[in-house]
Amino acid sequence: MDLHIYIWRSAMALEYYAQAAAAVGGGRLSWTGRANADQQRQRSLMLKQLLMELLLRDGGIYFLLGSRGSGEEGELTRFIPDVKTRQQFLLEAARQCLEAGIYDKSIEILKRIGAFSMALDTINKCLSDSICALSRGRLDGESQTAGLVHSGNEILETYKYSPEISPQERESVMEQQTVLRQLEAILSIYKLARAGHYLDALREVAKLPFLPLDPRTPDVTADVLQNLSPYVQACVPDILKVALSCMDNVPDSDGSLRALKAKIANFLANNLKRNWPRDLYEKVARSL
């Protein structure tokens, strides 16, 4: 649809919604400010519901919020002029998008209002899901993961130049950045394995700093996974399967692969309570 036609239709819908909300809130009294408190509340509630519906439509973010910011350049500021109230409204919109699985809209709204750690958390969730889908042969997984990593890096870049970031938000962003980089490291191993670069993939597996798989280091009995994000934990069984499959395609000329297999077996033995897929344990048993 032509952008100008879309904006015209959205503007017409917005005016209709405003009239409908005013009618619920006391009609002419609502516009003149003489409606009672209950009527004002009903008008405000209905208007927010209708604005939410418009926001969640295709192109709704651009129309209501403008090309950037949280509504200062769009139509939303006409109806919700107070910055804090507008931020609460947009947080609720992002939550509804998240619940409905409309992740791209949720991420965009959160980025617009400066909720960077929440936006990154959503990206990390989606990236974890996409990596798991990639491991199960989903053909669209690679393009999805590339887009998510790009979005994450874009948010981190925007965050750098944003004023008035609270210490708590800064700490949360750093935590989410760590998760993003861990997921990126896992993703790079998948890409190497899919391209047939099995030895390179195995080197990267051994180098993962958050898993005790480096054959040159002592065995670890502590539960290292408890310190990892659930999004990273979800990818661990599949990345171990990828490593074992890579080993099937590489000759063990110096015994290093056998040492890596032993590391994986020891790691699995320390995590039996996690009830990972049975075929993973069987694959390790066959490889030893």
C-alpha positions as CSV (number, residue, x, y, z in Angstrom):
1,M,0.0,0.0,0.0
2,D,1.2,3.5,-0.8
3,L,2.6,5.2,2.3
4,H,0.5,8.4,1.8
5,I,-2.7,6.3,1.5
6,Y,-1.8,4.3,4.6
7,I,-1.2,7.5,6.6
8,W,-4.5,9.0,5.4
9,R,-6.4,5.9,6.4
10,S,-4.6,5.7,9.8
11,A,-5.4,9.4,10.4
12,M,-9.1,8.8,9.5
13,A,-9.2,5.8,11.9
14,L,-7.5,7.8,14.6
15,E,-10.1,10.6,14.4
16,Y,-12.9,8.1,14.4
17,Y,-11.4,6.4,17.5
18,A,-11.1,9.8,19.2
19,Q,-14.7,10.6,18.5
20,A,-15.8,7.1,19.7
21,A,-13.8,7.5,23.0
22,A,-15.3,11.0,23.5
23,A,-18.8,9.6,23.0
24,V,-18.2,7.0,25.7
25,G,-16.7,9.7,28.0
26,G,-19.7,12.1,27.9
27,G,-19.9,13.4,24.3
28,R,-19.6,17.2,24.1
29,L,-18.8,17.4,27.8
30,S,-15.7,15.4,27.2
31,W,-14.3,17.8,24.7
32,T,-15.1,20.9,26.9
33,G,-13.5,19.3,29.9
34,R,-16.8,19.3,31.9
35,A,-17.2,15.5,32.1
36,N,-17.2,13.9,35.5
37,A,-14.4,11.8,36.8
38,D,-15.9,8.5,35.8
39,Q,-16.6,9.7,32.2
40,Q,-13.1,11.1,32.0
41,R,-11.7,7.7,33.1
42,Q,-13.9,5.8,30.6
43,R,-12.8,8.1,27.8
44,S,-9.2,7.7,28.7
45,L,-9.5,3.9,29.0
46,M,-11.2,3.5,25.6
47,L,-8.9,5.9,23.9
48,K,-5.9,4.0,25.1
49,Q,-7.4,0.7,23.9
50,L,-8.1,2.2,20.5
51,L,-4.6,3.7,20.2
52,M,-3.2,0.3,21.2
53,E,-5.1,-1.3,18.3
54,L,-3.8,1.3,15.9
55,L,-0.3,1.0,17.2
56,L,-0.2,-2.8,16.6
57,R,-1.3,-2.5,13.0
58,D,1.3,-2.6,10.2
59,G,2.8,0.8,10.0
60,G,1.2,1.8,13.3
61,I,4.5,2.5,15.1
62,Y,5.6,5.0,12.4
63,F,2.2,6.7,12.3
64,L,1.8,7.1,16.1
65,L,5.5,7.6,17.1
66,G,7.0,9.2,14.0
67,S,10.3,8.2,12.5
68,R,12.1,8.2,15.8
69,G,11.6,8.7,19.5
70,S,8.6,7.7,21.7
71,G,5.9,9.8,20.1
72,E,7.1,13.3,20.1
73,E,7.1,13.3,16.3
74,G,3.9,11.3,15.8
75,E,0.3,11.5,16.6
76,L,0.5,9.8,20.0
77,T,1.6,13.0,21.8
78,R,-1.7,14.6,20.9
79,F,-3.6,12.2,23.0
80,I,-1.0,11.2,25.6
81,P,1.0,14.4,26.1
82,D,2.6,13.4,29.4
83,V,5.9,11.7,28.9
84,K,5.7,9.2,31.8
85,T,2.1,8.2,30.9
86,R,3.2,7.7,27.3
87,Q,6.1,5.5,28.3
88,Q,3.8,3.3,30.5
89,F,1.4,3.0,27.5
90,L,4.2,1.9,25.2
91,L,5.6,-0.5,27.8
92,E,2.2,-2.1,27.9
93,A,2.0,-2.2,24.1
94,A,5.5,-3.9,24.0
95,R,4.2,-6.5,26.6
96,Q,1.1,-7.2,24.5
97,C,3.3,-7.6,21.4
98,L,5.5,-10.0,23.3
99,E,2.6,-12.1,24.4
100,A,1.2,-12.2,20.9
101,G,4.5,-13.3,19.5
102,I,5.0,-10.0,17.5
103,Y,8.6,-9.8,18.6
104,D,9.8,-7.3,16.0
105,K,7.2,-4.7,17.1
106,S,8.0,-5.3,20.8
107,I,11.7,-4.8,20.2
108,E,11.1,-1.6,18.2
109,I,8.8,-0.1,20.8
110,L,11.2,-1.0,23.6
111,K,14.1,0.6,21.7
112,R,12.1,3.8,21.1
113,I,11.4,4.3,24.8
114,G,15.0,3.5,25.9
115,A,14.2,0.1,27.5
116,F,17.3,-1.3,26.0
117,S,17.9,-4.3,28.3
118,M,14.3,-5.4,27.8
119,A,14.7,-5.1,24.0
120,L,17.9,-7.2,24.2
121,D,16.3,-9.8,26.4
122,T,13.6,-10.2,23.7
123,I,16.3,-10.5,21.0
124,N,18.2,-13.0,23.0
125,K,15.1,-15.1,23.5
126,C,14.3,-15.1,19.8
127,L,17.9,-15.8,18.9
128,S,18.0,-18.8,21.2
129,D,14.8,-20.1,19.6
130,S,16.2,-19.5,16.1
131,I,19.5,-21.3,16.9
132,C,17.5,-24.3,18.2
133,A,15.4,-24.3,15.1
134,L,18.5,-24.1,12.9
135,S,19.9,-27.2,14.6
136,R,16.7,-29.0,13.7
137,G,17.1,-28.1,10.0
138,R,14.8,-25.1,9.7
139,L,15.8,-23.5,6.4
140,D,14.8,-19.9,7.4
141,G,16.8,-20.1,10.7
142,E,20.0,-18.6,9.2
143,S,18.4,-15.4,7.9
144,Q,16.4,-15.0,11.1
145,T,19.6,-15.3,13.3
146,A,21.5,-12.8,11.1
147,G,18.6,-10.3,11.5
148,L,18.5,-10.7,15.2
149,V,22.2,-10.3,15.7
150,H,22.1,-7.1,13.6
151,S,19.2,-5.8,15.7
152,G,21.0,-6.5,18.9
153,N,24.1,-4.7,17.8
154,E,22.0,-1.8,16.6
155,I,20.4,-1.5,20.0
156,L,23.8,-1.6,21.7
157,E,25.0,1.2,19.4
158,T,22.0,3.3,20.2
159,Y,22.4,2.6,23.9
160,K,26.0,4.0,23.8
161,Y,24.8,7.4,22.8
162,S,21.7,7.6,25.0
163,P,21.8,10.1,27.9
164,E,20.5,9.5,31.4
165,I,21.0,5.7,31.6
166,S,20.5,4.5,35.2
167,P,23.2,2.3,36.8
168,Q,20.7,-0.5,37.1
169,E,19.8,-0.3,33.4
170,R,23.5,-0.1,32.5
171,E,24.2,-3.3,34.4
172,S,21.2,-5.1,32.8
173,V,22.4,-4.1,29.4
174,M,25.8,-5.5,30.1
175,E,24.3,-8.8,31.2
176,Q,22.2,-9.0,28.1
177,Q,25.2,-8.1,25.9
178,T,27.1,-11.0,27.4
179,V,24.2,-13.4,26.6
180,L,24.1,-12.0,23.0
181,R,27.9,-12.6,22.5
182,Q,27.5,-16.2,24.0
183,L,24.7,-16.9,21.5
184,E,26.8,-15.5,18.7
185,A,29.6,-17.8,19.6
186,I,27.3,-20.8,19.5
187,L,25.8,-19.6,16.2
188,S,29.3,-19.3,14.6
189,I,29.9,-23.0,15.4
190,Y,26.7,-24.0,13.6
191,K,27.8,-22.0,10.6
192,L,31.2,-23.6,10.5
193,A,29.7,-27.1,10.8
194,R,27.1,-26.5,8.1
195,A,29.9,-25.2,5.8
196,G,31.9,-28.4,6.4
197,H,34.6,-26.7,8.4
198,Y,34.5,-29.4,11.0
199,L,37.9,-28.9,12.6
200,D,37.4,-25.2,12.9
201,A,34.0,-25.8,14.5
202,L,35.6,-28.1,17.1
203,R,38.3,-25.6,17.9
204,E,35.6,-23.0,18.6
205,V,33.7,-25.5,20.8
206,A,36.8,-26.1,22.9
207,K,37.3,-22.3,23.2
208,L,33.8,-21.5,24.5
209,P,34.6,-19.7,27.7
210,F,31.3,-20.5,29.4
211,L,31.5,-24.4,28.9
212,P,34.3,-26.5,30.5
213,L,35.2,-28.3,27.2
214,D,38.9,-27.3,26.6
215,P,40.9,-30.5,26.8
216,R,43.9,-28.5,28.1
217,T,42.1,-27.5,31.3
218,P,41.3,-29.6,34.4
219,D,37.9,-31.2,34.7
220,V,35.2,-29.2,36.4
221,T,32.6,-30.8,38.7
222,A,30.8,-27.5,39.6
223,D,27.5,-26.7,37.9
224,V,28.7,-24.1,35.5
225,L,25.3,-23.9,33.7
226,Q,23.5,-22.4,36.7
227,N,25.3,-19.1,36.0
228,L,24.2,-19.1,32.3
229,S,21.1,-17.5,30.9
230,P,18.3,-19.9,30.2
231,Y,18.6,-18.8,26.5
232,V,22.1,-20.1,26.4
233,Q,21.3,-23.2,28.4
234,A,18.6,-24.1,25.8
235,C,21.3,-24.3,23.1
236,V,23.8,-26.4,25.0
237,P,22.5,-29.9,24.2
238,D,22.3,-29.2,20.4
239,I,25.8,-27.6,20.3
240,L,27.2,-30.8,22.0
241,K,25.5,-32.9,19.3
242,V,27.0,-30.7,16.6
243,A,30.4,-31.2,18.2
244,L,30.0,-35.0,18.2
245,S,28.8,-35.0,14.6
246,C,31.9,-32.9,13.6
247,M,34.2,-35.4,15.3
248,D,32.7,-38.2,13.1
249,N,34.1,-36.4,10.1
250,V,37.6,-35.6,11.3
251,P,40.5,-38.0,11.9
252,D,42.0,-38.0,15.4
253,S,45.6,-37.8,14.4
254,D,47.0,-36.6,17.8
255,G,44.4,-37.8,20.4
256,S,42.9,-34.3,20.9
257,L,39.5,-35.4,19.7
258,R,39.4,-38.2,22.1
259,A,40.3,-35.7,24.9
260,L,37.4,-33.5,23.7
261,K,35.0,-36.4,23.7
262,A,36.1,-37.2,27.3
263,K,35.4,-33.6,28.3
264,I,31.9,-33.8,26.8
265,A,31.2,-37.1,28.5
266,N,32.4,-35.7,31.9
267,F,30.3,-32.6,31.4
268,L,27.2,-34.7,30.6
269,A,27.8,-36.9,33.6
270,N,27.8,-33.8,35.8
271,N,24.5,-32.7,34.3
272,L,22.4,-35.9,34.3
273,K,19.8,-34.2,36.4
274,R,19.0,-31.8,33.5
275,N,17.2,-34.5,31.6
276,W,18.7,-33.6,28.3
277,P,17.6,-35.6,25.1
278,R,18.3,-39.3,25.4
279,D,19.9,-39.4,21.9
280,L,22.7,-37.0,23.1
281,Y,23.8,-39.5,25.9
282,E,23.6,-42.4,23.4
283,K,25.7,-40.4,20.9
284,V,28.4,-39.8,23.5
285,A,28.3,-43.5,24.6
286,R,28.8,-44.7,21.0
287,S,31.6,-42.2,20.4
288,L,33.8,-43.3,23.3
